[in-house]
Amino acid sequence: MLRRIDSLSYQGKLSSCSPLWKSGFAAVMFVMAYIGHPPVQLAVWIWLVLWTVGYGGVPWKPYASLMAASLLFYILSLPALLIEVAPGPAQGMVLLGWGTHVLLVTPEAAERAEELLLRVGVCLSCFLFLILTTPFTGLLKVMEKLRLPAVVIELTMIMYRFLFLLGDTAASMMLARRLRGGGRGFRAAVADTAALAGRLFAKTMERYRGAIVGYTVRGYEGTIRMGPDASLPMPVRYRVEGWVGTALLAVAELCIRLLN
């Protein structure tokens, strides 16, 4: 999945546009999604899907799969959000009762879960817009323009490379295991994963040390120099839509707060 995300970020229609503008736009939308009321949040969600899938050219299937995989963590937390224990009769949908206590889902808990789902979905759409339309090198350029410490940028670059090494090593080890007659099926896959977990880190560190040797051979002296910024300015049409849309969302949020 990491390679798929990386390839989508380089192949999109907005990949060559200014990463600083896209980062600022995503940051403003994130703040709007976090503090806004549900109607504004829903409008931000729909608008960011349009920016990512429509303007950015990201296919629907990988976008939907990434959104669904991220929302899976929210689904796993639903029991803790919805289910409450109350003494005696209480308002709500009773799931289980024992003695004088009941296990139930209250209307307030359901409403709270709905609001949280909307907020989580909108915030995820902000991150997906930035991740799927901005190459990793562009994000490093943004970090450099924000004057973050050089060590932070270098560690980010090295860790990103380490993720690819980790994924490649895991895939090659699992393939070798199957070719040697490893078991198939869910239980066998879990057992194989547990057996390979200990060896995975050691093999990944071997490849990581090889990558460090490669950096040294290429003249690494303690500082990784960034290349020149080759991004293009954001087209005027998109900039105008971004400014006008953000202003309309801010006015809508202000009106909702005044009416409430």
C-alpha positions as CSV (number, residue, x, y, z in Angstrom):
1,M,0.0,0.0,0.0
2,L,2.9,2.4,0.7
3,R,4.2,2.0,-2.8
4,R,0.7,2.6,-4.2
5,I,0.4,5.8,-2.2
6,D,3.8,6.9,-3.3
7,S,3.0,6.2,-7.0
8,L,-0.3,8.0,-6.8
9,S,1.3,11.1,-5.3
10,Y,3.7,11.3,-8.2
11,Q,1.1,10.5,-10.9
12,G,-1.7,12.9,-9.9
13,K,-2.7,16.0,-11.8
14,L,-1.7,18.2,-8.9
15,S,1.6,16.5,-8.1
16,S,3.7,19.2,-9.8
17,C,1.8,22.1,-8.2
18,S,3.2,24.0,-5.2
19,P,3.4,21.8,-2.2
20,L,3.4,24.8,0.1
21,W,0.0,26.0,-1.2
22,K,-1.5,22.5,-0.9
23,S,-0.1,22.2,2.7
24,G,-1.5,25.5,3.7
25,F,-4.9,24.7,2.1
26,A,-5.0,21.3,3.9
27,A,-4.1,22.9,7.2
28,V,-6.9,25.5,6.9
29,M,-9.4,22.8,6.0
30,F,-8.2,20.7,8.9
31,V,-8.8,23.5,11.4
32,M,-12.2,24.1,9.8
33,A,-13.0,20.4,10.1
34,Y,-12.0,20.3,13.7
35,I,-13.8,23.3,15.0
36,G,-16.7,23.5,12.5
37,H,-20.3,22.4,13.0
38,P,-21.6,19.3,11.2
39,P,-23.0,21.1,8.1
40,V,-19.7,22.9,7.5
41,Q,-17.8,19.6,8.1
42,L,-19.9,17.8,5.6
43,A,-19.3,20.5,3.0
44,V,-15.5,20.4,3.7
45,W,-15.5,16.6,3.3
46,I,-17.4,16.7,-0.1
47,W,-15.2,19.5,-1.3
48,L,-11.9,17.8,-0.4
49,V,-13.1,14.6,-2.1
50,L,-13.7,16.7,-5.2
51,W,-10.2,18.2,-4.9
52,T,-8.5,14.8,-4.5
53,V,-10.5,12.6,-6.9
54,G,-11.7,15.2,-9.4
55,Y,-8.9,17.8,-9.6
56,G,-6.1,15.5,-8.4
57,G,-7.0,12.6,-10.6
58,V,-6.7,10.0,-7.8
59,P,-8.8,6.9,-8.7
60,W,-11.8,6.1,-6.6
61,K,-10.9,2.6,-5.6
62,P,-7.5,3.3,-3.8
63,Y,-9.0,6.5,-2.3
64,A,-12.0,4.6,-0.9
65,S,-9.8,1.7,0.4
66,L,-7.5,4.1,2.2
67,M,-10.5,5.9,3.8
68,A,-12.1,2.7,4.8
69,A,-8.9,1.3,6.2
70,S,-8.4,4.4,8.3
71,L,-12.0,4.4,9.5
72,L,-11.5,0.9,10.7
73,F,-9.8,2.2,13.8
74,Y,-12.9,4.3,14.5
75,I,-15.1,1.3,14.1
76,L,-13.0,-0.7,16.6
77,S,-13.5,2.1,19.1
78,L,-17.3,2.2,18.7
79,P,-18.1,-0.2,21.6
80,A,-16.3,2.1,24.1
81,L,-18.1,5.1,22.6
82,L,-21.6,3.7,22.5
83,I,-22.0,1.1,25.3
84,E,-22.6,2.4,28.8
85,V,-23.4,0.7,32.1
86,A,-26.3,2.2,34.1
87,P,-28.0,1.2,37.4
88,G,-31.7,0.4,37.1
89,P,-34.0,1.5,34.3
90,A,-32.4,4.1,31.9
91,Q,-33.3,5.7,28.7
92,G,-31.8,4.1,25.6
93,M,-31.5,0.8,23.8
94,V,-30.9,-2.0,26.4
95,L,-28.4,-4.6,25.2
96,L,-28.1,-6.7,28.4
97,G,-29.4,-6.6,31.9
98,W,-28.2,-8.3,35.1
99,G,-29.4,-7.6,38.6
100,T,-30.0,-3.9,39.0
101,H,-27.7,-2.8,36.2
102,V,-28.2,-2.7,32.4
103,L,-25.9,-2.4,29.4
104,L,-27.3,0.1,27.0
105,V,-26.8,2.5,24.2
106,T,-28.1,6.0,25.0
107,P,-29.2,8.6,22.5
108,E,-26.5,10.9,23.7
109,A,-23.8,8.3,23.0
110,A,-25.2,7.6,19.5
111,E,-25.2,11.3,18.7
112,R,-21.6,11.7,20.1
113,A,-20.5,8.8,17.9
114,E,-22.1,10.3,14.8
115,E,-20.4,13.7,15.4
116,L,-17.0,12.0,16.0
117,L,-17.4,9.9,12.8
118,L,-18.0,13.1,10.8
119,R,-15.1,14.9,12.4
120,V,-12.7,11.9,11.9
121,G,-13.8,11.5,8.2
122,V,-13.2,15.1,7.4
123,C,-9.8,15.2,9.1
124,L,-8.9,12.0,7.2
125,S,-9.9,13.6,3.9
126,C,-7.6,16.5,4.7
127,F,-4.6,14.2,5.2
128,L,-5.5,12.1,2.1
129,F,-5.7,15.2,0.0
130,L,-2.2,16.2,1.0
131,I,-0.7,12.6,0.9
132,L,-2.2,11.6,-2.5
133,T,-1.5,14.9,-4.3
134,T,1.9,15.8,-2.9
135,P,5.1,13.8,-3.5
136,F,7.2,13.1,-0.5
137,T,10.0,15.3,-1.8
138,G,7.5,18.2,-1.9
139,L,6.6,17.6,1.7
140,L,10.3,17.7,2.6
141,K,10.6,21.0,0.7
142,V,7.7,22.4,2.8
143,M,9.5,21.3,6.0
144,E,12.6,23.1,4.7
145,K,10.6,26.3,3.9
146,L,9.1,26.2,7.4
147,R,12.7,26.2,8.7
148,L,12.4,23.0,10.6
149,P,15.8,21.7,11.9
150,A,17.8,19.9,9.3
151,V,18.1,16.9,11.6
152,V,14.3,16.5,11.6
153,I,14.1,16.6,7.8
154,E,16.9,14.1,7.5
155,L,15.4,11.7,10.0
156,T,12.1,12.0,8.2
157,M,13.8,11.1,4.9
158,I,15.7,8.2,6.4
159,M,12.6,6.8,8.2
160,Y,10.6,7.0,5.0
161,R,13.3,5.0,3.2
162,F,13.3,2.6,6.2
163,L,9.6,1.9,5.7
164,F,10.2,0.7,2.1
165,L,13.1,-1.5,3.3
166,L,10.9,-3.0,6.0
167,G,8.1,-3.7,3.5
168,D,10.4,-5.2,0.9
169,T,12.1,-7.4,3.4
170,A,8.8,-8.7,4.9
171,A,7.5,-9.4,1.4
172,S,10.6,-11.3,0.3
173,M,10.7,-13.3,3.6
174,M,7.0,-14.3,3.3
175,L,7.6,-15.3,-0.3
176,A,10.6,-17.5,0.6
177,R,8.6,-19.1,3.4
178,R,5.8,-20.0,1.0
179,L,8.2,-21.4,-1.6
180,R,9.7,-23.6,1.0
181,G,6.3,-25.1,1.7
182,G,4.9,-22.8,4.4
183,G,1.3,-23.4,5.4
184,R,-1.5,-21.6,3.8
185,G,-4.7,-20.2,5.3
186,F,-5.3,-17.6,8.0
187,R,-4.0,-19.6,10.9
188,A,-0.9,-20.6,9.0
189,A,-0.3,-17.0,7.9
190,V,-0.5,-15.8,11.5
191,A,1.9,-18.5,12.6
192,D,4.3,-17.6,9.8
193,T,4.1,-13.9,10.7
194,A,4.9,-14.6,14.3
195,A,7.9,-16.8,13.3
196,L,9.3,-14.3,10.9
197,A,8.8,-11.2,13.2
198,G,12.0,-11.8,15.1
199,R,14.1,-12.3,11.9
200,L,12.5,-9.4,10.1
201,F,14.1,-6.6,12.2
202,A,17.5,-8.1,11.9
203,K,17.3,-8.5,8.1
204,T,15.9,-5.0,7.7
205,M,18.8,-3.6,9.7
206,E,21.2,-5.3,7.4
207,R,19.6,-3.7,4.4
208,Y,19.5,-0.4,6.3
209,R,23.2,-0.6,7.0
210,G,23.7,-1.3,3.3
211,A,21.8,1.9,2.5
212,I,24.0,3.9,4.9
213,V,27.1,2.5,3.1
214,G,25.5,3.6,-0.2
215,Y,25.0,7.1,1.2
216,T,28.7,7.2,2.3
217,V,29.9,6.1,-1.1
218,R,27.9,8.8,-2.7
219,G,29.7,11.5,-0.6
220,Y,27.4,11.7,2.5
221,E,29.1,14.0,5.0
222,G,26.5,14.3,7.7
223,T,24.0,16.5,5.8
224,I,21.6,15.4,3.1
225,R,21.3,18.2,0.6
226,M,17.9,18.9,-0.9
227,G,17.6,19.4,-4.7
228,P,16.1,22.6,-6.1
229,D,12.4,23.2,-6.0
230,A,11.0,22.2,-9.4
231,S,7.3,22.6,-8.5
232,L,5.0,24.8,-10.5
233,P,2.7,27.6,-9.1
234,M,-0.8,26.5,-8.3
235,P,-3.1,27.4,-11.3
236,V,-5.1,30.6,-10.8
237,R,-8.4,28.8,-11.3
238,Y,-7.6,26.5,-8.3
239,R,-6.3,29.3,-6.2
240,V,-9.4,31.4,-6.7
241,E,-11.7,28.4,-5.9
242,G,-9.7,27.7,-2.8
243,W,-9.8,31.2,-1.5
244,V,-13.5,31.7,-2.3
245,G,-14.5,28.3,-1.0
246,T,-12.6,28.9,2.3
247,A,-14.2,32.3,2.7
248,L,-17.7,30.8,2.1
249,L,-17.1,28.1,4.6
250,A,-15.9,30.6,7.2
251,V,-19.0,32.8,6.7
252,A,-21.2,29.7,7.0
253,E,-19.6,28.6,10.2
254,L,-19.8,32.2,11.6
255,C,-23.6,32.3,10.7
256,I,-24.2,29.0,12.4
257,R,-22.4,30.1,15.6
258,L,-24.4,33.4,15.6
259,L,-27.7,31.6,15.1
260,N,-27.0,29.2,17.9
